[in-house]
Amino acid sequence: MSEKTQAAVKAKPAVRKTARWRIVIRWMIPLFLLLALVGGMTFGYVFIGKQSLSEVFQWKTWQHVIDLVFAP
C-alpha cells in the first residue's frame, strides 16, 4: 500500500466528546438541584420541624405550607 492509503486507514474520524458532556451536564445539574430541593425540604420538615417522615410525601402537607407562605 502507498503511504497515503495507510494514512487514510489509520486516520479515524474525530469524535466530539464535548457534545456528550454538554448533554450530560444539562440533565445532571437540574436533577441535582431537584434532589437538593427535595432533600432540604425533607430535612427541614423531619429534623428541624420534628414531624414524621411519612407526612413529607403527602400533598396536603405541602399545600398547607404553601398556604402559610402565601397567605394574605
Buried (B, 14 or more C-beta within 10 A) or exposed (E): EEEEEEEEEEEEEEEEEEEEEEEEEEEEEEEEEEEEEEEEBEEEBBEEEEEEEEEBEEEEBBEEEEEEEEEE
